[in-house]
């Protein structure tokens, strides 16, 4: 999916690190590989440019172009987690993620079955999404490289491994992680310069579903990845508290 997303993003005019070569089930490496062009910029996470709002607006435009790419099916086709509708695909994605807690026991605010029940009760809001669109779903500052040779500009968006086909609204979750999407966010303004986007009550419900999904990822992925406790504790605590809050909100509005 990462290889496919890089090619599709580049064709849509989104700056990426170019894909030079990809191989799958390589007998020597014992797996898959991607070879990408080197970037000479710096991660946005490592610098504090003065034109933060301008860069955030530029990023919004890039995300809109990324999301303009349409597909044939919802979900993660390369993982076999798909659906004929977005509701079907998203619930399958959530179920697969919660299923990982059986292999990697994960402390959650609610038992996995109750979390799934909250998702299912709120799922009718997903029916507004009728076209599969390419969603990066991991655009945080560490995955955005900046060119600092003059006025800082975005050089590339990297790390497309979490990309799926779904609702473009999900794109706003990671850039506003542990917070909310405000109407005056330059990210939203830049997005709207490319394509219209209205934050209706149903859209807000969908955003909450995607936030819950991301917080679950942050909690469950520690099982296979085994982050150092001193580095992971803050993220775990924030994700747990935020997941609890958003599940409560979804339960009240469903």
Secondary structure, 3 states (H helix, E strand, C coil): CHHHHHHHHHHCCCCECCEEEEEEEECCCCEEEEEECCCCCEEHHHCCCCCHHHHHHHHHHHHHHHHCCECCCEEEHHHCEEECCHHHHHHHHHHHHHHHHHHCCCCCCCCHHHHHHHHHHHHHHHHHCCCCEEECCCCCHHHEEEECCCCCEEEEECCCCCCEEECHHHHHHHHCCCCCCCCCCHHHHHHHCCCCCCCCHHHHHHHHHHHHHHHHHHHHCHHHHCCCHHHHHHHHHHHHHHHHHHHHHHHHHC
